[in-house]
Amino acid sequence: PAMTMSGAASRQSMEPRINHADGIITITDANTTIAYCRYDETGAIEYLFVGPAFRRRGHARRMLALVEERVGRKLHFEPPLSPLGRLLVA
């Protein structure tokens, strides 16, 4: 018989995980990258992406808060800023 995952293990693998690397934060689950942010130590946000299926759930703001906490300074966005990015900072 095939082995199946328990409900608890299955739910745990679907919980978003935050991954830090130098200048990059990603939010992933077991299947995909939910969101991605590239930044530098001056607080410049170079790139911010949230997958279409995961937008409007607070992932971008959560990542920005994590970056601000990590660099210890006010953040600013590097141009160009997309129309969706303008909505985030408005």
Backbone hydrogen bonds, N-H to C=O, Kabsch-Sander energy under -0.5 kcal/mol:
donor,donor_aa,acceptor,acceptor_aa,energy
10,S,6,S,-2.4
11,R,7,G,-2.5
12,Q,8,A,-2.3
13,S,9,A,-1.9
14,M,10,S,-1.0
14,M,11,R,-0.5
15,E,11,R,-0.7
15,E,12,Q,-0.9
17,R,28,T,-3.6
19,N,17,R,-0.5
19,N,26,T,-3.0
21,A,24,I,-2.4
24,I,21,A,-2.0
25,I,37,C,-2.5
26,T,19,N,-2.3
27,I,35,A,-2.4
28,T,17,R,-2.5
28,T,26,T,-0.5
29,D,32,T,-2.1
30,A,13,S,-1.4
34,I,27,I,-2.8
34,I,32,T,-0.6
35,A,27,I,-1.8
36,Y,49,F,-2.8
37,C,25,I,-2.4
38,R,47,Y,-2.9
39,Y,23,G,-2.4
40,D,44,A,-1.6
43,G,40,D,-2.0
45,I,76,H,-3.3
46,E,38,R,-2.2
46,E,44,A,-0.8
47,Y,38,R,-1.7
49,F,36,Y,-2.9
51,G,34,I,-2.8
54,F,51,G,-2.4
55,R,52,P,-1.0
57,R,54,F,-0.6
62,R,58,G,-2.2
63,M,59,H,-2.4
64,L,60,A,-2.5
65,A,61,R,-2.3
66,L,62,R,-1.9
67,V,63,M,-2.5
68,E,64,L,-2.7
69,E,65,A,-2.2
70,R,66,L,-2.2
71,V,67,V,-2.9
72,G,68,E,-1.9
73,R,68,E,-0.6
76,H,43,G,-2.4
78,E,45,I,-2.5
82,S,80,P,-0.6
86,R,82,S,-2.3
87,L,83,P,-1.3
88,L,84,L,-1.3
89,V,85,G,-1.6
90,A,86,R,-0.9
